Protein backbone atom coordinates (compact mmCIF):
# COMPACT_ATOMS: atom_id res chain seq x y z
CA UNK A 1 0.00 0.00 0.00
CA UNK A 2 3.03 2.35 -0.08
CA UNK A 3 4.45 2.61 -3.61
CA UNK A 4 6.77 5.44 -2.56
CA UNK A 5 8.76 3.12 -0.29
CA UNK A 6 11.00 1.04 -2.53
CA UNK A 7 12.21 -2.24 -1.03
CA UNK A 8 13.95 -3.62 -4.10
CA UNK A 9 14.63 -2.54 -7.68
CA UNK A 10 16.34 -4.34 -10.58
CA UNK A 11 18.40 -2.88 -13.35
CA UNK A 12 16.62 -2.73 -16.71
CA UNK A 13 15.99 -6.30 -17.87
CA UNK A 14 15.38 -7.19 -21.52
CA UNK A 15 13.06 -10.16 -22.08
CA UNK A 16 13.23 -12.10 -25.34
CA UNK A 17 10.09 -12.71 -27.36
CA UNK A 18 8.17 -16.00 -26.86
CA UNK A 19 10.13 -16.90 -23.76
CA UNK A 20 8.76 -17.92 -20.38
CA UNK A 21 10.42 -16.39 -17.33
CA UNK A 22 9.97 -17.18 -13.66
CA UNK A 23 11.03 -14.55 -11.13
CA UNK A 24 11.14 -15.95 -7.58
CA UNK A 25 11.84 -13.65 -4.64
CA UNK A 26 13.69 -14.91 -1.55
CA UNK A 27 14.98 -13.42 1.65
CA UNK A 28 18.51 -12.09 1.29
CA UNK A 29 21.38 -14.31 2.36
CA UNK A 30 25.14 -14.26 2.74
CA UNK A 31 26.01 -14.07 -0.96
CA UNK A 32 24.57 -10.59 -1.39
CA UNK A 33 24.13 -7.42 0.66
CA UNK A 34 20.45 -6.82 -0.11
CA UNK A 35 17.38 -7.63 1.97
CA UNK A 36 15.94 -9.68 -0.89
CA UNK A 37 17.42 -12.08 -3.42
CA UNK A 38 15.62 -12.17 -6.77
CA UNK A 39 16.36 -14.72 -9.49
CA UNK A 40 15.44 -15.00 -13.15
CA UNK A 41 14.76 -18.55 -14.39
CA UNK A 42 14.14 -19.24 -18.07
CA UNK A 43 12.44 -22.18 -19.80
CA UNK A 44 15.82 -23.92 -20.27
CA UNK A 45 16.38 -23.83 -16.48
CA UNK A 46 19.05 -21.16 -16.78
CA UNK A 47 19.28 -19.07 -13.61
CA UNK A 48 20.56 -15.52 -13.19
CA UNK A 49 20.56 -13.14 -10.24
CA UNK A 50 18.89 -9.75 -10.49
CA UNK A 51 20.91 -7.47 -8.19
CA UNK A 52 19.17 -4.83 -6.11
CA UNK A 53 20.37 -1.50 -7.50
CA UNK A 54 19.22 0.21 -4.31
CA UNK A 55 21.79 -1.69 -2.24
CA UNK A 56 25.45 -0.70 -2.57
CA UNK A 57 28.15 -3.35 -3.00
CA UNK A 58 30.88 -3.80 -0.41
CA UNK A 59 34.62 -4.43 -0.57
CA UNK A 60 36.75 -6.12 2.08
CA UNK A 61 40.44 -5.18 1.72
CA UNK A 62 43.34 -7.48 2.66
CA UNK A 63 46.96 -6.32 2.82
CA UNK A 64 48.86 -9.56 2.17
CA UNK A 65 52.06 -8.20 0.52
CA UNK A 66 54.81 -8.32 3.15
CA UNK A 67 57.14 -5.99 1.22
CA UNK A 68 54.53 -3.22 0.91
CA UNK A 69 55.26 -0.53 3.50
CA UNK A 70 52.47 0.82 5.74
CA UNK A 71 50.22 2.90 3.51
CA UNK A 72 47.45 5.44 3.42
CA UNK A 73 44.78 4.18 1.02
CA UNK A 74 42.65 6.54 -1.08
CA UNK A 75 39.71 5.73 -3.35
CA UNK A 76 39.60 8.86 -5.53
CA UNK A 77 41.73 10.24 -8.33
CA UNK A 78 42.63 13.45 -6.48
CA UNK A 79 43.79 11.51 -3.40
CA UNK A 80 41.57 13.47 -1.06
CA UNK A 81 39.33 10.69 0.27
CA UNK A 82 41.41 8.68 2.74
CA UNK A 83 39.62 5.38 3.38
CA UNK A 84 42.38 3.49 5.25
CA UNK A 85 45.06 5.35 7.19
CA UNK A 86 48.27 3.47 8.04
CA UNK A 87 47.11 0.21 6.43
CA UNK A 88 49.73 -2.43 7.26
CA UNK A 89 50.74 -5.95 6.28
CA UNK A 90 48.25 -8.46 7.67
CA UNK A 91 45.45 -5.91 8.06
CA UNK A 92 41.98 -7.05 6.98
CA UNK A 93 39.10 -4.59 6.92
CA UNK A 94 35.42 -5.14 7.45
CA UNK A 95 32.98 -4.65 4.58
CA UNK A 96 33.35 -1.14 3.13
CA UNK A 97 30.43 0.21 1.12
CA UNK A 98 31.36 1.43 -2.37
CA UNK A 99 29.51 2.56 -5.47
CA UNK A 100 28.72 0.06 -8.21
CA UNK A 101 31.25 0.28 -11.04
CA UNK A 102 35.05 0.56 -10.81
CA UNK A 103 36.84 1.85 -7.74
CA UNK A 104 40.61 2.44 -7.83
CA UNK A 105 42.58 2.14 -4.60
CA UNK A 106 45.82 4.10 -4.37
CA UNK A 107 48.38 3.21 -1.69
CA UNK A 108 50.73 6.03 -0.70
CA UNK A 109 53.40 6.44 1.95
CA UNK A 110 51.83 7.30 5.29
CA UNK A 111 51.32 11.07 5.46
CA UNK A 112 52.68 11.61 1.93
CA UNK A 113 50.06 11.35 -0.85
CA UNK A 114 52.73 12.17 -3.43
CA UNK A 115 54.60 8.91 -2.82
CA UNK A 116 52.46 6.28 -4.56
CA UNK A 117 53.42 2.72 -3.60
CA UNK A 118 50.70 0.69 -5.29
CA UNK A 119 47.49 1.20 -7.26
CA UNK A 120 44.80 -1.14 -8.52
CA UNK A 121 41.08 -1.16 -9.20
CA UNK A 122 38.09 -3.39 -8.65
CA UNK A 123 34.84 -3.55 -10.64
CA UNK A 124 31.77 -4.43 -8.56
CA UNK A 125 28.04 -4.85 -9.07
CA UNK A 126 25.18 -3.64 -6.91
CA UNK A 127 24.29 -5.78 -3.94
CA UNK A 128 27.43 -7.95 -3.90
CA UNK A 129 30.20 -8.41 -1.31
CA UNK A 130 33.74 -8.46 -2.75
CA UNK A 131 37.29 -9.19 -1.65
CA UNK A 132 40.33 -7.13 -2.71
CA UNK A 133 43.61 -8.83 -1.74
CA UNK A 134 46.99 -7.18 -2.35
CA UNK A 135 49.73 -9.80 -2.87
CA UNK A 136 53.19 -10.10 -4.36
CA UNK A 137 56.60 -8.53 -3.99
CA UNK A 138 57.95 -5.26 -5.35
CA UNK A 139 57.37 -5.09 -9.14
CA UNK A 140 55.28 -8.30 -9.01
CA UNK A 141 52.64 -6.80 -6.75
CA UNK A 142 49.00 -7.20 -7.83
CA UNK A 143 45.51 -7.17 -6.38
CA UNK A 144 43.27 -10.18 -6.82
CA UNK A 145 39.52 -9.77 -6.53
CA UNK A 146 36.57 -12.11 -6.18
CA UNK A 147 33.09 -12.48 -4.70
CA UNK A 148 33.37 -14.60 -1.54
CA UNK A 149 31.20 -17.63 -0.82
CA UNK A 150 29.66 -16.77 2.54
CA UNK A 151 26.85 -19.29 2.63
CA UNK A 152 26.34 -20.97 5.96
CA UNK A 153 25.03 -24.55 5.78
CA UNK A 154 23.51 -25.84 9.00
CA UNK A 155 24.66 -29.44 8.45
CA UNK A 156 28.30 -28.73 7.54
CA UNK A 157 31.46 -26.88 8.49
CA UNK A 158 32.82 -25.07 5.41
CA UNK A 159 36.43 -23.94 4.94
CA UNK A 160 38.44 -22.12 2.27
CA UNK A 161 42.06 -20.94 2.17
CA UNK A 162 43.59 -18.21 0.01
CA UNK A 163 47.30 -18.71 -0.76
CA UNK A 164 48.92 -15.25 -0.55
CA UNK A 165 52.46 -16.31 0.49
CA UNK A 166 54.73 -14.98 -2.28
CA UNK A 167 57.74 -17.02 -1.10
CA UNK A 168 56.01 -20.29 -2.01
CA UNK A 169 54.36 -21.42 -5.23
CA UNK A 170 52.90 -24.91 -4.89
CA UNK A 171 52.19 -26.34 -1.43
CA UNK A 172 50.07 -29.02 0.23
CA UNK A 173 47.22 -28.45 2.69
CA UNK A 174 46.35 -30.91 5.45
CA UNK A 175 43.20 -30.67 7.57
CA UNK A 176 43.18 -33.44 10.20
CA UNK A 177 41.42 -34.13 13.47
CA UNK A 178 43.24 -32.43 16.34
CA UNK A 179 46.12 -34.46 17.65
CA UNK A 180 46.48 -36.50 14.44
CA UNK A 181 49.93 -36.72 12.85
CA UNK A 182 50.11 -35.92 9.14
CA UNK A 183 52.86 -38.49 8.60
CA UNK A 184 50.52 -41.31 7.60
CA UNK A 185 47.70 -39.39 5.90
CA UNK A 186 47.26 -38.00 2.42
CA UNK A 187 47.09 -34.28 1.80
CA UNK A 188 43.65 -32.67 1.77
CA UNK A 189 44.49 -30.80 -1.45
CA UNK A 190 47.22 -28.81 -3.19
CA UNK A 191 47.68 -25.06 -2.97
CA UNK A 192 48.80 -22.71 -5.74
CA UNK A 193 50.01 -19.17 -5.09
CA UNK A 194 47.46 -16.41 -5.77
CA UNK A 195 44.51 -18.82 -5.86
CA UNK A 196 41.87 -19.78 -3.31
CA UNK A 197 40.87 -23.34 -2.66
CA UNK A 198 37.45 -24.75 -3.46
CA UNK A 199 35.14 -24.91 -0.48
CA UNK A 200 35.96 -27.87 1.77
CA UNK A 201 33.22 -29.44 3.91
CA UNK A 202 33.66 -31.18 7.26
CA UNK A 203 31.64 -32.42 10.20
CA UNK A 204 31.68 -30.56 13.49
CA UNK A 205 34.85 -31.03 15.53
CA UNK A 206 38.34 -29.80 16.35
CA UNK A 207 40.87 -29.74 13.49
CA UNK A 208 44.59 -29.07 13.05
CA UNK A 209 45.54 -27.32 9.82
CA UNK A 210 49.02 -27.64 8.29
CA UNK A 211 50.70 -26.44 5.11
CA UNK A 212 53.72 -28.38 3.83
CA UNK A 213 56.21 -28.44 0.99
CA UNK A 214 54.53 -29.98 -2.05
CA UNK A 215 54.86 -33.75 -2.01
CA UNK A 216 56.63 -33.74 1.36
CA UNK A 217 55.76 -33.69 5.05
CA UNK A 218 58.04 -30.69 5.71
CA UNK A 219 55.80 -28.25 7.56
CA UNK A 220 55.78 -24.68 6.26
CA UNK A 221 52.93 -23.42 8.46
CA UNK A 222 50.83 -24.75 11.32
CA UNK A 223 49.37 -26.40 13.08
CA UNK A 224 46.50 -23.96 13.42
CA UNK A 225 43.82 -25.52 15.60
CA UNK A 226 40.19 -24.58 14.93
CA UNK A 227 37.22 -25.71 17.01
CA UNK A 228 34.15 -25.78 14.81
CA UNK A 229 30.38 -26.10 15.06
CA UNK A 230 27.89 -26.89 12.32
CA UNK A 231 27.14 -23.85 10.20
CA UNK A 232 30.65 -22.38 10.52
CA UNK A 233 32.06 -20.80 7.36
CA UNK A 234 35.81 -20.41 7.84
CA UNK A 235 38.10 -18.18 5.78
CA UNK A 236 41.86 -18.82 6.04
CA UNK A 237 44.75 -16.78 4.65
CA UNK A 238 48.30 -18.05 4.06
CA UNK A 239 50.81 -15.24 4.59
CA UNK A 240 54.57 -14.79 4.31
CA UNK A 241 56.65 -14.17 7.44
CA UNK A 242 60.03 -12.49 7.93
CA UNK A 243 61.54 -15.98 7.63
CA UNK A 244 61.32 -16.86 3.90
CA UNK A 245 61.14 -20.57 4.77
CA UNK A 246 58.08 -20.20 7.02
CA UNK A 247 54.51 -19.08 6.36
CA UNK A 248 51.58 -18.28 8.64
CA UNK A 249 48.04 -19.64 8.48
CA UNK A 250 45.63 -16.98 9.70
CA UNK A 251 41.95 -17.48 10.51
CA UNK A 252 40.09 -14.39 9.24
CA UNK A 253 37.18 -13.29 11.44
CA UNK A 254 33.83 -12.57 9.76
CA UNK A 255 33.36 -8.97 8.59
C-alpha positions in Angstrom: 0.0 0.0 0.0 3.0 2.3 -0.1 4.5 2.6 -3.6 6.8 5.4 -2.6 8.8 3.1 -0.3 11.0 1.0 -2.5 12.2 -2.2 -1.0 14.0 -3.6 -4.1 14.6 -2.5 -7.7 16.3 -4.3 -10.6 18.4 -2.9 -13.3 16.6 -2.7 -16.7 16.0 -6.3 -17.9 15.4 -7.2 -21.5 13.1 -10.2 -22.1 13.2 -12.1 -25.3 10.1 -12.7 -27.4 8.2 -16.0 -26.9 10.1 -16.9 -23.8 8.8 -17.9 -20.4 10.4 -16.4 -17.3 10.0 -17.2 -13.7 11.0 -14.6 -11.1 11.1 -15.9 -7.6 11.8 -13.6 -4.6 13.7 -14.9 -1.6 15.0 -13.4 1.7 18.5 -12.1 1.3 21.4 -14.3 2.4 25.1 -14.3 2.7 26.0 -14.1 -1.0 24.6 -10.6 -1.4 24.1 -7.4 0.7 20.5 -6.8 -0.1 17.4 -7.6 2.0 15.9 -9.7 -0.9 17.4 -12.1 -3.4 15.6 -12.2 -6.8 16.4 -14.7 -9.5 15.4 -15.0 -13.2 14.8 -18.5 -14.4 14.1 -19.2 -18.1 12.4 -22.2 -19.8 15.8 -23.9 -20.3 16.4 -23.8 -16.5 19.1 -21.2 -16.8 19.3 -19.1 -13.6 20.6 -15.5 -13.2 20.6 -13.1 -10.2 18.9 -9.7 -10.5 20.9 -7.5 -8.2 19.2 -4.8 -6.1 20.4 -1.5 -7.5 19.2 0.2 -4.3 21.8 -1.7 -2.2 25.5 -0.7 -2.6 28.1 -3.4 -3.0 30.9 -3.8 -0.4 34.6 -4.4 -0.6 36.8 -6.1 2.1 40.4 -5.2 1.7 43.3 -7.5 2.7 47.0 -6.3 2.8 48.9 -9.6 2.2 52.1 -8.2 0.5 54.8 -8.3 3.1 57.1 -6.0 1.2 54.5 -3.2 0.9 55.3 -0.5 3.5 52.5 0.8 5.7 50.2 2.9 3.5 47.4 5.4 3.4 44.8 4.2 1.0 42.6 6.5 -1.1 39.7 5.7 -3.4 39.6 8.9 -5.5 41.7 10.2 -8.3 42.6 13.4 -6.5 43.8 11.5 -3.4 41.6 13.5 -1.1 39.3 10.7 0.3 41.4 8.7 2.7 39.6 5.4 3.4 42.4 3.5 5.2 45.1 5.4 7.2 48.3 3.5 8.0 47.1 0.2 6.4 49.7 -2.4 7.3 50.7 -5.9 6.3 48.3 -8.5 7.7 45.4 -5.9 8.1 42.0 -7.1 7.0 39.1 -4.6 6.9 35.4 -5.1 7.5 33.0 -4.7 4.6 33.4 -1.1 3.1 30.4 0.2 1.1 31.4 1.4 -2.4 29.5 2.6 -5.5 28.7 0.1 -8.2 31.2 0.3 -11.0 35.0 0.6 -10.8 36.8 1.9 -7.7 40.6 2.4 -7.8 42.6 2.1 -4.6 45.8 4.1 -4.4 48.4 3.2 -1.7 50.7 6.0 -0.7 53.4 6.4 1.9 51.8 7.3 5.3 51.3 11.1 5.5 52.7 11.6 1.9 50.1 11.4 -0.9 52.7 12.2 -3.4 54.6 8.9 -2.8 52.5 6.3 -4.6 53.4 2.7 -3.6 50.7 0.7 -5.3 47.5 1.2 -7.3 44.8 -1.1 -8.5 41.1 -1.2 -9.2 38.1 -3.4 -8.6 34.8 -3.6 -10.6 31.8 -4.4 -8.6 28.0 -4.9 -9.1 25.2 -3.6 -6.9 24.3 -5.8 -3.9 27.4 -8.0 -3.9 30.2 -8.4 -1.3 33.7 -8.5 -2.8 37.3 -9.2 -1.7 40.3 -7.1 -2.7 43.6 -8.8 -1.7 47.0 -7.2 -2.3 49.7 -9.8 -2.9 53.2 -10.1 -4.4 56.6 -8.5 -4.0 58.0 -5.3 -5.4 57.4 -5.1 -9.1 55.3 -8.3 -9.0 52.6 -6.8 -6.7 49.0 -7.2 -7.8 45.5 -7.2 -6.4 43.3 -10.2 -6.8 39.5 -9.8 -6.5 36.6 -12.1 -6.2 33.1 -12.5 -4.7 33.4 -14.6 -1.5 31.2 -17.6 -0.8 29.7 -16.8 2.5 26.9 -19.3 2.6 26.3 -21.0 6.0 25.0 -24.5 5.8 23.5 -25.8 9.0 24.7 -29.4 8.5 28.3 -28.7 7.5 31.5 -26.9 8.5 32.8 -25.1 5.4 36.4 -23.9 4.9 38.4 -22.1 2.3 42.1 -20.9 2.2 43.6 -18.2 0.0 47.3 -18.7 -0.8 48.9 -15.2 -0.5 52.5 -16.3 0.5 54.7 -15.0 -2.3 57.7 -17.0 -1.1 56.0 -20.3 -2.0 54.4 -21.4 -5.2 52.9 -24.9 -4.9 52.2 -26.3 -1.4 50.1 -29.0 0.2 47.2 -28.4 2.7 46.3 -30.9 5.5 43.2 -30.7 7.6 43.2 -33.4 10.2 41.4 -34.1 13.5 43.2 -32.4 16.3 46.1 -34.5 17.7 46.5 -36.5 14.4 49.9 -36.7 12.8 50.1 -35.9 9.1 52.9 -38.5 8.6 50.5 -41.3 7.6 47.7 -39.4 5.9 47.3 -38.0 2.4 47.1 -34.3 1.8 43.7 -32.7 1.8 44.5 -30.8 -1.4 47.2 -28.8 -3.2 47.7 -25.1 -3.0 48.8 -22.7 -5.7 50.0 -19.2 -5.1 47.5 -16.4 -5.8 44.5 -18.8 -5.9 41.9 -19.8 -3.3 40.9 -23.3 -2.7 37.5 -24.8 -3.5 35.1 -24.9 -0.5 36.0 -27.9 1.8 33.2 -29.4 3.9 33.7 -31.2 7.3 31.6 -32.4 10.2 31.7 -30.6 13.5 34.8 -31.0 15.5 38.3 -29.8 16.3 40.9 -29.7 13.5 44.6 -29.1 13.1 45.5 -27.3 9.8 49.0 -27.6 8.3 50.7 -26.4 5.1 53.7 -28.4 3.8 56.2 -28.4 1.0 54.5 -30.0 -2.1 54.9 -33.8 -2.0 56.6 -33.7 1.4 55.8 -33.7 5.1 58.0 -30.7 5.7 55.8 -28.3 7.6 55.8 -24.7 6.3 52.9 -23.4 8.5 50.8 -24.8 11.3 49.4 -26.4 13.1 46.5 -24.0 13.4 43.8 -25.5 15.6 40.2 -24.6 14.9 37.2 -25.7 17.0 34.1 -25.8 14.8 30.4 -26.1 15.1 27.9 -26.9 12.3 27.1 -23.8 10.2 30.6 -22.4 10.5 32.1 -20.8 7.4 35.8 -20.4 7.8 38.1 -18.2 5.8 41.9 -18.8 6.0 44.7 -16.8 4.6 48.3 -18.1 4.1 50.8 -15.2 4.6 54.6 -14.8 4.3 56.7 -14.2 7.4 60.0 -12.5 7.9 61.5 -16.0 7.6 61.3 -16.9 3.9 61.1 -20.6 4.8 58.1 -20.2 7.0 54.5 -19.1 6.4 51.6 -18.3 8.6 48.0 -19.6 8.5 45.6 -17.0 9.7 42.0 -17.5 10.5 40.1 -14.4 9.2 37.2 -13.3 11.4 33.8 -12.6 9.8 33.4 -9.0 8.6 
